[in-house]
Amino acid sequence: MTAQAALRSDKADLLRDARLEAYSTPIEDFHPGAPRLFQNDTIWPWFERLRKEAPVHYCTKAPIEPYWSVTRYHDIMHVDTNHAIFSSDVSNGGIMIRDVPPGYEWPSFIAMDEPVHGEQRKTVSPMFTPNHLDQMAVLIRERSAKVLDSLPRNETFNWVEKVSIELTTQMLATLFDFPFEERRKLTRWSDVSTALPKSGIVSSEEERRRELGECAETFGRMWKARQAEPGRDLISMMAHSEATRHMTPDNLMGNLILLIVGGNDTTRNTMTASVLALNENPAEYQKLRDNPALIETMVPEVIRWQTPLAHMRRTALVDTELGGKMIKKGDRVVMWYVSGNRDGEVIENPDAFIIDRKRPRIHLSFGFGIHRCVGMRLAELQLRIVWQEILKRFDRIEVVGEPKRVYSSFVRGYESLPVRIPG
């Protein structure tokens, strides 16, 4: 049995056991936001049952405050596009299933309501226009080629470390005009900002505060420098826009963390997921090798299949009805993008990875409405280019061991993916 076949067999066994647990647990005891389900990649039967039996489900058995789970595509769209009813503002708890911890109530435009949200978002939007992306594509291709050419042959290595982190961190450094030799700090700050206590990423709350304090100090110095001498980067844009130039330090920090996490997690984890998905689906990998033009549809399919941010949370501003359930003012409402992306009422054969889907971009991974991901075209561009360059160089990239996933129900990420490139 090949390594890939063994991995597929192990995954089938794991999912079989998860299905038994999910269908034997009383649905009133469900806590679909339990991080262990995401780390073990056993979430699928839990969300499958919720979509069938309780698509709008109230969880009261979790070690956090009660929350509503919204698991079907159209219900998620309803919440995401009705910002007058469902708030994302940090003052109401923020965008994650757990409330923002005391001391981290940093406003960012994704955790704001109108009209301030739109004013601040417009400040950074010019970075992601088609003309600017065309210019950035040249740099992305050069860097992708350099990183891929440096990879070892016939030797096991961690794809996350050598490729996914390296390429996304280089891009983040460019977007911020951050000191290039210190760019790995951006990855670390992204991980620290979203880490749960049991994740192993930070050993204590004091360590988190210290590291994010260093982040705030570093960008505070850069902010002052760009106020005096602007460049063509995101910090300069914010420092010289009427909507953001007078931001408080907390507002600045909130927007910086948003842009770091958004630029890091979506692309980095989808880049890793693309290698994993093709190995788990060898017929699709062969299809891609036979027709590299399928990269165009493979990229949005990977983004759907992975769903790099599993959920976004809102808080009800008024009493409202959703899916036949009464949601009270102040209730937490969690949109499970990861579940909506597997909703068979909207997406045909949703559990399959199909790189030539007819409508690959109807996924929920970037959100909808006013908070739709501002950098989604850049994320797609990076993924397209890296796979164009991969196919020029390598017949295949073999996954030779189990991926290690992040302990989180927010970021669907990978700490490691052991791979080998045959020489």
N, C-alpha and C positions, 0 to 999 in steps of 0.2 A: 504494500500500500504506500502511495506517495505521501509526502508530508501534507500536501494540500488535501488529499482525500481523508487522511487521518483527522485533520482539523475540522473538515466538514462533518465527519462522523461524530466527533466529540461535541460539536455545536448542536447536532440533532439530538443527542442524548440529553444535553443540558436543557434544551427547549422542551423536550418531552416531560422532563421532571417539573419544569416551571409551569407547564400547562396543567399538570395534575394539581399543583399547589394553587394555581389561580382559580381553577374551577371547583376546588373543594373548600376554598375560603369563603365564608359568608360575605356577600358584596358590601354589606354595611361595615365590614371590618377592613375594607380596602384602603391602602395608603399608597397610591401609585407614584407618589413623589419620593418614596424611599430610595436613597442613593444606591443601596446595594443592588437593586434591580437594574440600575443603569450600569454600574461597574461590572456586573456579571452578564450584561446584555440579555437579561431574561424578562424585559418589560413587555414583550409583544403579546403574550396571552392575556396579561392583565388588562392592557388597553383594548384588546380584541373583545374581551367580555364586557368591558364598560361600554364600548360603542354599541354592542348588541342589547344590553340589558339596562344600563343606566348611563346614557350619554352625557347627562349633566348630573354629576354625583357629588354628594356632600360628604367629605371626609371629616370624621370627628375622632378617629382612633390614632391619630399621628402624634408624635412627640412635639409637634408645633401647633399653632393655632388652627382651628378648623378652616377648611378651604373647599371651594367648589372646583371640580375637575370638568373641563369642557373638552370633549374628546372627538366630536365629529366635525368634519370639514366646514360645513355651512354654519354651524353654531359658532365655531371659532371665528369665521369671517364676520359674523354678526357682532361679536364682542370687539374684534380688532378694528372695525370700521365705525363703531359708535362711541367716539371718545367723549361725547357729552354725557353719556351714561356711565361709561367705564373709564376710570381715571388711572393714569400711569404715574401721577406725580409722586415724587419721593416723600412729600409731606403726608401722603396717604399710605405709605408703606413701600412704594417702589415697584419694581418690575419682576422681582424674584419671589418664589413661593414663600420664602421666609422674609419677614420684615428686615429692613436695613438695620444692622446693629447700631446701637447708640454710638455716636461719634463719627459715623460714616454717612451721615445724611447729606451727601454731596449732590446737589442738583445737576442734572445733565439733560440735554434736550430730549433724550429718549425717556427720561423720567420726569417729564414736564407735561403740562396740559397747555392748550392754546390760551392766549396768543403767543406766550413767550417761547413755546416749543418751536413754532414755525420761524420766528425771528432768528433764533440761534442756529437752527438747522441750515437756514439759507446761507449762513456765513461760510460753512465748509463745503457746500454743494459744488462750487466751481472746481474743486479738486477732482471731481468725478464726472466732468462733462466728456462727451465723445472725443472732442479735439484733444483734450488733455490726456485722456486714456490712450489715444493713438501715439502720443509722444512717449508715454510711459511704457508702451509695449516694447519699444526698442530696448530699453534698459532691462525690462523683465526677461526678455529673450537672452540677452547677453549674460545675465546672472544665472539663469536657468542652465544654460549651456555650460558655464563654468563649474557650477555645483555638480551637475550630472557627470561631467568629464572627470571629476575628482573621485568618483565613487570606486571602491574596490571591486574586483571581479573574483568569483569563486570563493567568497569570504562572507560570513554572516555579519551583518551590521544593523544598527537601529535606524530605520527609515525616518522616524520622527525626528531624531536628533540631527542626522546628516542632511536631510532634505527639507522636510516640512517646516521645522523650526528655522532653519537657516534662511530659506527663501522668504518666508513671511516676515522674519525679523529684519532682513535687509530692506524689504519694502516699507516696513514701519519706520525704520530709520530715515528713509528717503522722505516719507510723508511729513515727518516732523523736523527734518534736517537735524537729526539727532547725531551726536558723535558716533561715527560708524564703528569705531573700535570698542565702544561700550554698548553696542546694540542689544546684546543678550540680556541686559538689564530690563529692556522692554518686555521680553518674554517672561522674565521672572515676575515683574510687577503685575502683568496680566494674570498669571497663575495665582499669585498671592491675593489679588483683589477678589477673586471668585471662590477661593478655596474654603471648603468646609472644615470644621475642627478635626474631624477624623480622617481627613484626606492624606495626611502625612506631608503636605506641602509646607505648612508652617507648624512649628511645635507648640506655639502659644499665641494668645492674642497680643501679647507684648511684642513678639517678633513681627507679627503682621503690621502693627502700628509703627514699629521702627522702620521697616522696609518701605511702607507706603509714605512715611514721613520723608525718607530719602527721595522718593519719587517726587513728592510735592516740592521739596527744596530744589531739586535739579530743574524741574520745569519752571519753577518760580524764577530762577536765574535766567533761563532761556526766554521766558516771557518778557522780562525787563530788557534783555538784549534785543529782542525783535521789536519791541516798542520803539527803541532808538534807531534800529537799522533793520527794516523788514526784508524778508526774502520771499520765496515762492513756496511756502510750506503752510501747514495747517495752523501752527502757532501764530505765524505772521498774519494769516487771514483773520484769526480771532482777535488778535491784538489791535487790529486796525479797522474792525467793523463796528459800526455804531451800536449794533445789537449786543456785542460781546466785549468791547474794549473796557467796559467798566465792571466786568464780572467780579464777584467776590472771590477770594482764594478758594472757597469751597465749591463754587460754581465752576471755576477753572479746573479744579481737580476732578470734579464729576465728569466734565466733558472730555478731559484727557483720558481718564480711565475708560470711558465709553469708547473712544476712538482706538485706544490700545487693544482693548478686549475684542472689539468688533473687527479690527484689522488682523488680529492674531488668531482668534479661535475659529472663525468661519473658514478661512482659507487653510490654515494649518491642519485642522482636523479633517477637512474634506479632502485635502491632498493625501493624507494618510489613508482615509477611507476608500479612496479611489483604487489604491493598490490592493487593499483587502477585498473589496467588492469584486474586482476582476479575478482574483485568485479563487474566491468562493464560487465564482460563476465562470468556469473556464471556457464555456461555449461563447460567452459574451466577449471574453478576452480575445478569442480567436477571431470573432467577428470584427473587433476593433483593429487587430493586426491586418486583417484582409482589406479593411476599408477605413483608413485613418480619418476620413472626412466625418465619420461618426462621432468624433470628439465633440462636435457642435451639440449633439443631443445627449452625449454621455455626461457632459459636465452638469447640466441641470438635473439629470437623473441621479448622479452621485449626491448632489446637494439635497435632493428629496430623500434618498435612501439613508443618508447619514443624519440629516437634520441636526446641524452642529450646535444649535441652541434648542434644547428640548422643549422649553416652555417660555412664555411670557405671562406675567401676572398683571391683573388690573384690580381696582377696588371700585365696587358699585357706589355711585354717587346718589342714587335714588333706589327705591324699591322697584324691581323690574321682574319680568317673567322671561325665562329662557328654557326652551325644551320642556315646557310643562311644569317647571319648578319655579317657585317664588324665591328670588334672591333679594335679600334685605340690604338697605343702605348700609355701607361699611363692610360688607362681606368681601372676602378675598375670592377672586375669580381667576383660575389658572387655565390659560389656553395651552393645551398640549399639542404643539405643532407636530411633535413626533408621532402622535396618534392620528391627527388629521391627515398626515401624509401617507397613512395606511388605510384610509377610508375607502372601502370598495364601492361605495355609492357614487364616488366622484372619480376615483382613479382605478382604472381597470387593472386587475391582477396586481394589487398594490404591494404584496409581499415579495414580488419578484423584482430582480434587478435587470432592467431591459434597456440597453443603451440606445436603441433606436425607437423609443416611444414616439407615438404620433404627436402628443401634446406634453412634452416634458416639463414645461415651465408653469404648470398649474399648481405646483407645490406651494406649501405655506412657509418654507424655511426662512424666507426673508421678511415675513409678516406682510400685512396689508394696511391700507389706510395711511394716516399721516405719519405713522412710525415705520413705514416700510424702509428696509435697510438702505441707507444713503450710499454705501460703498459696494452694493451688490454687483454692479458691472465690473468693478475692479477685481472682485473675488473671482468672478467667472473668467475674466481675462487671464488672470494668473494661472488658473487651472487649465485653461485651454492651451496656453503656451507651454507649460511644463509638460503636458502630455504630447504635444507636437514634437518637442525636443526628445522626450523619452523614446517615442516610436522611431525616431531617426537613429537612435543609438543601440537600443536593447531589444532583442526579440521577446524577452519576457523578464519580469521581476518576480521572483518566487518568494512567497511568504513561507517561512520555515518554522514558525512557532506561534504560540498564542499571543494575540495583542494584549497589552496591559492597558485597561481603560481607567479613566479618571473617576474618582469617587465623587459623583455630582449628579443631581437630577436637573441641573441647569445647562452646564456645558457638557455636550457629548463628545468627549475628547479621548485622546490616547497618550499615554506616557511613553509607550514603546511599541514597535512593530518589527520583529526580527525578519530580515529579508536576505536574499542572496541573488546576485546577478550572475548567471552562468557566463563563463568566459569563452 
